Amino acid sequence: MMDKNTRSIVKSITWRLSATLATIILVYVVTRDIKASLGIGLIEVFLKLFLYYLHERVWNKIKWGRKVLVESEKVES
């Protein structure tokens, strides 16, 4: 069974929110500064989205681990 696109999008968003919340909490525990925690959390969200995009684009150029589908496999998928 395969996930629908909507499910994958929701999972991605909830994961990103969870990870950012963890960063905010960690920074707050270390600094006891809510402004710094929220600021770093905000920066972290956009930085990691950008890094993930770059990561995906680099991997898109790497042929290793890919399988070329023949026509009959494309129809079955």
C-alpha positions in Angstrom: 0.0 0.0 0.0 1.3 3.4 -0.9 0.7 6.7 0.8 -1.3 9.4 -1.0 0.5 12.7 -1.7 -1.7 14.5 0.8 -0.6 12.1 3.6 3.0 12.6 2.7 2.7 16.4 2.8 0.9 16.3 6.2 3.6 13.9 7.5 6.3 16.2 6.3 4.7 19.3 7.9 4.1 17.5 11.2 7.7 16.2 11.2 9.1 19.7 10.5 7.0 21.2 13.3 8.1 18.6 15.7 11.7 19.0 14.9 11.5 22.8 15.1 9.7 22.6 18.4 12.5 20.4 19.7 15.1 23.0 18.6 13.1 25.8 20.3 12.9 23.9 23.5 16.6 22.9 23.5 17.7 26.5 22.8 15.4 27.7 25.6 16.8 25.1 28.1 20.3 26.2 27.3 19.8 30.0 27.1 16.6 30.6 29.1 15.8 33.3 26.4 12.5 32.8 24.7 13.2 35.5 22.0 16.5 33.7 21.1 14.7 30.3 21.1 12.0 31.5 18.8 14.4 33.3 16.5 16.7 30.4 16.2 13.7 28.1 15.6 12.5 30.4 12.8 15.9 30.5 11.2 16.2 26.7 11.6 12.9 26.1 9.7 14.0 28.0 6.6 17.6 26.9 6.7 16.7 23.2 6.9 14.0 23.6 4.2 16.7 25.1 1.9 19.3 22.5 2.8 16.8 19.7 2.2 16.0 21.2 -1.2 19.7 21.3 -2.1 20.1 17.7 -0.8 17.3 16.5 -3.0 18.7 18.3 -6.1 22.1 16.7 -5.6 20.6 13.3 -5.1 18.5 13.8 -8.2 21.8 13.9 -10.2 23.2 10.7 -8.7 22.3 7.6 -10.7 23.2 5.1 -8.0 20.3 3.1 -6.6 17.9 3.9 -9.4 16.1 1.4 -11.4 15.0 2.0 -15.0 11.4 0.8 -15.4 10.4 -1.0 -18.6 7.0 -0.2 -20.1 5.2 -3.1 -18.4 6.4 -2.1 -15.0 5.3 1.5 -15.6 1.7 0.4 -16.3 1.6 -1.8 -13.2 2.8 1.0 -10.8 
